[in-house]
Amino acid sequence: MHLAYPAVLSALLFCTGLYGVLARRNAILVLMSVELMLNAVNLNLVAFDVWLSRAAEETLHSGQALTLFTITIAAAEIGIGLAIVLAVHRNRGTSDIDKLRDTAEGHEPDGPDHDALTAGQAEKAEATA
């Protein structure tokens, strides 16, 4: 088999994952797109390892070993990522990335609840002073 077939398939998988990361708003779909990109990298590593092992006399299979490390890191990443997404979804009720903007440093929540909260805090501070 030629090297071009897995390389083209890997490029298509990577581009699909990149589109998913850039276009999706749901955090779980973004994590799935990152996994798709990592699998494209794994496919490239194994394909080039097989291609290079035919040319070399010594076969170390370093591409396949690196793929195992990548799969392990990807599994840990998806486990931690899903735990964070589930915790955020429980606290906020959504996993939409655009609506989670106020969790960033320096942003304050806007809206009528924010004004009532600050007025209540001001009354409480005056009462304790």
C-alpha positions, 0 to 999 in steps of 0.5 A: 500500500502506498503512503499517500492513502493513509496520509490523505485520510489522515489529512481529511480526518485532521481537517474535519477535527479542526473544523469541529473545534473552530465551528462547534459551540458545544464543549463535548463536540469540541472534545470529540473533534480534538480526539478526531485530530489526535486519531489523525496524528496516530494514523500518520505515525503508524503509516510513516513507521510502517513506511520507514521500517521497510527502508531500514534494516532495524525496525524499532517501531518508534512510531507505534510506540509513540502512538501508544503514548498519544492514545494514553494521553488522549484517554486521560484528556477526554476523561478530565475534559468530560469531568470538567464539562459535566461539572460546569454543566451541573453548575451553569446548566449549559455546556455552550462555550459562548455562554461560559465567557463570564467565567474568565477573569475580569468579566462580571455577569450582566443582567438584572440579577447582577444589579439586585445582587450588588444592591443586596450586597451594599445593604448588607455591607452598610448593616455590618458597618 
